[in-house]
């Protein structure tokens, strides 16, 4: 399938399936060299930096990742996840991807911080 014939839905599904299973190389094959990612920790510019960001999350924090849904339009897709991490289980996340020519060019990542607040509260209760 050529980049021109792959849909935003297919790009998002394949990207999400890859990184949640730990396959960073395949996930990065759907990412543009000049990607800009707006993440809770700040803006990440370029594929090299984004790969490092993703690999760190996957190798140091992720236990399991589950794609709940992928909703797409012609040139964008939103991916909803539930991730069990080494810090908190059941962390919800959403990514909104702009997709051009089969590559993710812009990504906005949002994490549900509620599980972290609960963790903090449980540590204070001890």
DRENPA-3360 file (N, C-alpha, C; in nm, 2 decimals, always signed):
BEGIN
1 = XXXXXXXX = +0.08/-0.12/+0.00/+0.00/+0.00/+0.00/+0.09/+0.12/+0.00 ~ +0.07/+0.22/-0.09/+0.15/+0.34/-0.10/+0.10/+0.44/+0.00 ~ +0.19/+0.54/+0.03/+0.15/+0.64/+0.13/+0.03/+0.71/+0.08 ~ +0.01/+0.73/-0.05/-0.10/+0.80/-0.10/-0.23/+0.73/-0.08 ~ -0.23/+0.59/-0.08/-0.35/+0.51/-0.07/-0.38/+0.47/+0.07 ~ -0.30/+0.49/+0.17/-0.33/+0.45/+0.30/-0.41/+0.56/+0.37 ~ -0.51/+0.52/+0.44/-0.60/+0.61/+0.51/-0.55/+0.66/+0.64 ~ -0.60/+0.77/+0.69/-0.57/+0.82/+0.82/-0.60/+0.71/+0.93;
9 = XXXXXXXX = -0.71/+0.65/+0.91/-0.76/+0.54/+1.00/-0.65/+0.43/+1.01 ~ -0.61/+0.39/+0.89/-0.51/+0.28/+0.89/-0.37/+0.32/+0.95 ~ -0.33/+0.44/+0.92/-0.21/+0.49/+0.98/-0.22/+0.49/+1.13 ~ -0.32/+0.55/+1.18/-0.34/+0.56/+1.33/-0.35/+0.42/+1.39 ~ -0.43/+0.33/+1.33/-0.44/+0.20/+1.39/-0.31/+0.13/+1.39 ~ -0.23/+0.13/+1.29/-0.11/+0.06/+1.28/+0.00/+0.12/+1.37 ~ +0.00/+0.26/+1.38/+0.09/+0.33/+1.47/+0.06/+0.29/+1.61 ~ -0.06/+0.30/+1.65/-0.10/+0.27/+1.79/-0.08/+0.12/+1.83;
17 = XXXXXXXX = -0.11/+0.03/+1.74/-0.09/-0.11/+1.76/+0.06/-0.14/+1.78 ~ +0.14/-0.07/+1.70/+0.28/-0.10/+1.71/+0.34/-0.05/+1.84 ~ +0.32/+0.07/+1.88/+0.39/+0.12/+2.00/+0.33/+0.06/+2.12 ~ +0.20/+0.03/+2.13/+0.14/-0.04/+2.25/+0.19/-0.18/+2.26 ~ +0.24/-0.24/+2.16/+0.30/-0.38/+2.17/+0.45/-0.37/+2.18 ~ +0.51/-0.25/+2.19/+0.65/-0.24/+2.21/+0.73/-0.23/+2.08 ~ +0.67/-0.23/+1.97/+0.74/-0.23/+1.84/+0.76/-0.08/+1.79 ~ +0.86/-0.02/+1.85/+0.89/+0.12/+1.82/+0.93/+0.14/+1.68;
25 = XXXXXXXX = +1.01/+0.05/+1.62/+1.05/+0.07/+1.48/+0.93/+0.08/+1.38 ~ +0.83/-0.01/+1.40/+0.71/+0.00/+1.32/+0.63/+0.12/+1.34 ~ +0.62/+0.16/+1.47/+0.54/+0.28/+1.50/+0.61/+0.40/+1.44 ~ +0.74/+0.41/+1.44/+0.81/+0.52/+1.38/+0.80/+0.53/+1.23 ~ +0.77/+0.41/+1.17/+0.76/+0.41/+1.02/+0.63/+0.49/+0.98 ~ +0.55/+0.52/+1.07/+0.43/+0.61/+1.04/+0.44/+0.75/+1.09 ~ +0.56/+0.79/+1.13/+0.59/+0.92/+1.18/+0.68/+1.00/+1.09 ~ +0.64/+1.12/+1.06/+0.71/+1.21/+0.97/+0.84/+1.25/+1.04;
33 = XXXXXXXX = +0.95/+1.28/+0.96/+1.07/+1.32/+1.01/+1.06/+1.45/+1.09 ~ +0.97/+1.54/+1.04/+0.96/+1.67/+1.11/+0.83/+1.68/+1.20 ~ +0.80/+1.57/+1.26/+0.68/+1.56/+1.35/+0.70/+1.67/+1.46 ~ +0.58/+1.72/+1.50/+0.58/+1.81/+1.62/+0.48/+1.74/+1.71 ~ +0.52/+1.71/+1.83/+0.43/+1.65/+1.93/+0.41/+1.74/+2.05 ~ +0.29/+1.77/+2.08/+0.26/+1.85/+2.20/+0.22/+1.76/+2.31 ~ +0.30/+1.74/+2.40/+0.28/+1.64/+2.51/+0.27/+1.72/+2.64 ~ +0.22/+1.65/+2.75/+0.21/+1.72/+2.88/+0.34/+1.77/+2.93;
41 = XXXXXXXX = +0.45/+1.71/+2.89/+0.58/+1.75/+2.94/+0.64/+1.86/+2.85 ~ +0.58/+1.90/+2.74/+0.63/+2.00/+2.65/+0.62/+1.96/+2.51 ~ +0.67/+2.05/+2.42/+0.68/+2.02/+2.28/+0.80/+1.94/+2.24 ~ +0.78/+1.84/+2.16/+0.89/+1.75/+2.11/+0.89/+1.77/+1.96 ~ +1.01/+1.82/+1.91/+1.03/+1.85/+1.77/+1.12/+1.74/+1.70 ~ +1.07/+1.68/+1.59/+1.14/+1.59/+1.51/+1.13/+1.45/+1.55 ~ +1.15/+1.36/+1.45/+1.13/+1.22/+1.47/+1.24/+1.16/+1.57 ~ +1.36/+1.20/+1.57/+1.46/+1.15/+1.66/+1.42/+1.17/+1.80;
49 = XXXXXXXX = +1.38/+1.30/+1.83/+1.34/+1.33/+1.97/+1.21/+1.26/+2.01 ~ +1.12/+1.25/+1.91/+0.99/+1.18/+1.94/+1.01/+1.03/+1.96 ~ +1.10/+0.97/+1.89/+1.13/+0.83/+1.91/+1.19/+0.81/+2.05 ~ +1.28/+0.89/+2.09/+1.33/+0.88/+2.23/+1.22/+0.89/+2.33 ~ +1.14/+0.99/+2.31/+1.02/+1.01/+2.41/+0.94/+0.88/+2.41 ~ +0.90/+0.83/+2.30/+0.81/+0.71/+2.29/+0.88/+0.59/+2.35 ~ +1.01/+0.57/+2.31/+1.08/+0.45/+2.36/+1.10/+0.46/+2.51 ~ +1.12/+0.57/+2.56/+1.14/+0.59/+2.71/+1.01/+0.55/+2.78;
57 = XXXXXXXX = +0.90/+0.60/+2.73/+0.77/+0.56/+2.79/+0.74/+0.41/+2.78 ~ +0.77/+0.35/+2.66/+0.74/+0.21/+2.64/+0.83/+0.12/+2.72 ~ +0.96/+0.15/+2.72/+1.06/+0.06/+2.79/+1.06/+0.08/+2.94 ~ +1.04/+0.20/+2.99/+1.05/+0.23/+3.13/+0.92/+0.23/+3.21 ~ +0.81/+0.26/+3.14/+0.68/+0.28/+3.22/+0.57/+0.18/+3.18 ~ +0.56/+0.15/+3.05/+0.45/+0.08/+3.00/+0.45/-0.07/+3.04 ~ +0.34/-0.12/+3.10/+0.32/-0.26/+3.12/+0.24/-0.32/+3.01 ~ +0.12/-0.26/+2.99/+0.04/-0.30/+2.88/-0.03/-0.17/+2.83;
65 = XXXXXXXX = -0.06/-0.17/+2.70/-0.13/-0.07/+2.63/-0.25/-0.12/+2.55 ~ -0.36/-0.06/+2.56/-0.48/-0.11/+2.49/-0.54/+0.00/+2.42 ~ -0.56/-0.02/+2.29/-0.63/+0.08/+2.20/-0.78/+0.06/+2.22 ~ -0.85/+0.16/+2.27/-0.99/+0.15/+2.29/-1.07/+0.19/+2.16 ~ -1.02/+0.30/+2.09/-1.09/+0.34/+1.97/-1.00/+0.43/+1.89 ~ -1.02/+0.42/+1.76/-0.96/+0.51/+1.67/-1.07/+0.58/+1.58 ~ -1.08/+0.71/+1.59/-1.18/+0.78/+1.51/-1.10/+0.87/+1.42 ~ -1.14/+0.87/+1.29/-1.06/+0.94/+1.19/-1.15/+1.02/+1.09;
73 = XXXXXXXX = -1.08/+1.12/+1.03/-1.14/+1.20/+0.92/-1.05/+1.17/+0.80 ~ -1.05/+1.26/+0.71/-0.97/+1.24/+0.59/-0.82/+1.25/+0.62 ~ -0.78/+1.35/+0.70/-0.64/+1.38/+0.73/-0.60/+1.38/+0.87 ~ -0.68/+1.32/+0.96/-0.65/+1.32/+1.10/-0.72/+1.20/+1.16 ~ -0.67/+1.17/+1.28/-0.73/+1.06/+1.36/-0.71/+1.09/+1.51 ~ -0.80/+1.04/+1.59/-0.78/+1.05/+1.74/-0.79/+0.91/+1.79 ~ -0.69/+0.88/+1.88/-0.67/+0.74/+1.93/-0.69/+0.75/+2.09 ~ -0.78/+0.67/+2.14/-0.80/+0.66/+2.28/-0.74/+0.53/+2.33;
81 = XXXXXXXX = -0.67/+0.54/+2.44/-0.59/+0.43/+2.50/-0.63/+0.41/+2.65 ~ -0.61/+0.29/+2.70/-0.59/+0.27/+2.84/-0.46/+0.20/+2.85 ~ -0.37/+0.26/+2.94/-0.24/+0.21/+2.96/-0.22/+0.17/+3.10 ~ -0.17/+0.05/+3.13/-0.12/+0.01/+3.26/+0.02/+0.04/+3.26 ~ +0.06/+0.13/+3.36/+0.21/+0.16/+3.37/+0.26/+0.11/+3.50 ~ +0.39/+0.12/+3.51/+0.46/+0.07/+3.64/+0.42/+0.16/+3.75 ~ +0.37/+0.28/+3.72/+0.34/+0.38/+3.83/+0.19/+0.36/+3.86 ~ +0.10/+0.36/+3.76/-0.04/+0.35/+3.79/-0.11/+0.27/+3.68;
89 = XXXXXXXX = -0.21/+0.19/+3.72/-0.28/+0.11/+3.62/-0.40/+0.20/+3.57 ~ -0.45/+0.16/+3.45/-0.57/+0.22/+3.40/-0.55/+0.37/+3.36 ~ -0.44/+0.41/+3.32/-0.42/+0.55/+3.28/-0.48/+0.57/+3.14 ~ -0.57/+0.66/+3.13/-0.63/+0.69/+3.00/-0.54/+0.80/+2.93 ~ -0.54/+0.78/+2.80/-0.46/+0.88/+2.71/-0.54/+0.90/+2.58 ~ -0.52/+1.01/+2.52/-0.58/+1.04/+2.39/-0.47/+1.11/+2.31 ~ -0.46/+1.07/+2.18/-0.37/+1.13/+2.09/-0.45/+1.18/+1.97 ~ -0.43/+1.30/+1.93/-0.49/+1.35/+1.80/-0.38/+1.37/+1.70;
97 = XXXXXXXX = -0.39/+1.30/+1.59/-0.28/+1.30/+1.49/-0.33/+1.37/+1.36 ~ -0.25/+1.46/+1.31/-0.26/+1.51/+1.17/-0.18/+1.42/+1.09 ~ -0.23/+1.38/+0.97/-0.17/+1.28/+0.89/-0.16/+1.33/+0.75 ~ -0.04/+1.33/+0.69/-0.02/+1.37/+0.55/+0.07/+1.26/+0.48 ~ +0.02/+1.21/+0.37/+0.10/+1.12/+0.29/+0.14/+0.99/+0.37 ~ +0.05/+0.94/+0.45/+0.08/+0.82/+0.53/+0.16/+0.84/+0.65 ~ +0.19/+0.97/+0.69/+0.28/+0.99/+0.80/+0.21/+1.09/+0.90 ~ +0.24/+1.07/+1.03/+0.19/+1.16/+1.13/+0.28/+1.28/+1.14;
105 = XXXXXXXX = +0.22/+1.39/+1.12/+0.30/+1.52/+1.11/+0.29/+1.60/+1.24 ~ +0.18/+1.59/+1.31/+0.15/+1.66/+1.43/+0.07/+1.58/+1.52 ~ +0.11/+1.58/+1.65/+0.04/+1.49/+1.74/+0.02/+1.57/+1.87 ~ -0.10/+1.57/+1.92/-0.13/+1.63/+2.05/-0.17/+1.51/+2.14 ~ -0.09/+1.50/+2.25/-0.11/+1.39/+2.35/-0.16/+1.44/+2.48 ~ -0.27/+1.38/+2.53/-0.33/+1.42/+2.66/-0.34/+1.30/+2.75 ~ -0.29/+1.31/+2.87/-0.30/+1.20/+2.97/-0.40/+1.24/+3.08 ~ -0.48/+1.14/+3.12/-0.57/+1.16/+3.24/-0.49/+1.16/+3.36;
113 = XXXXXXXX = -0.48/+1.27/+3.43/-0.40/+1.28/+3.55/-0.46/+1.22/+3.68 ~ -0.59/+1.19/+3.67/-0.66/+1.14/+3.79/-0.60/+1.02/+3.86 ~ -0.55/+0.92/+3.78/-0.48/+0.81/+3.85/-0.36/+0.85/+3.93 ~ -0.29/+0.95/+3.88/-0.17/+1.00/+3.95/-0.21/+1.07/+4.08 ~ -0.32/+1.15/+4.07/-0.37/+1.21/+4.19/-0.41/+1.11/+4.30 ~ -0.48/+1.01/+4.26/-0.51/+0.90/+4.35/-0.39/+0.84/+4.41 ~ -0.29/+0.82/+4.33/-0.16/+0.76/+4.38/-0.10/+0.85/+4.49 ~ -0.10/+0.98/+4.46/-0.05/+1.08/+4.55/-0.12/+1.08/+4.68;
121 = XXXXXX = -0.26/+1.07/+4.67/-0.34/+1.07/+4.79/-0.32/+0.94/+4.87 ~ -0.30/+0.83/+4.81/-0.28/+0.70/+4.89/-0.14/+0.71/+4.96 ~ -0.04/+0.78/+4.90/+0.09/+0.79/+4.97/+0.08/+0.88/+5.09 ~ +0.00/+0.99/+5.08/-0.02/+1.08/+5.19/-0.10/+1.01/+5.31 ~ -0.19/+0.92/+5.27/-0.27/+0.85/+5.37/-0.19/+0.76/+5.46 ~ -0.07/+0.72/+5.41/+0.01/+0.62/+5.49/+0.07/+0.68/+5.61;
% end
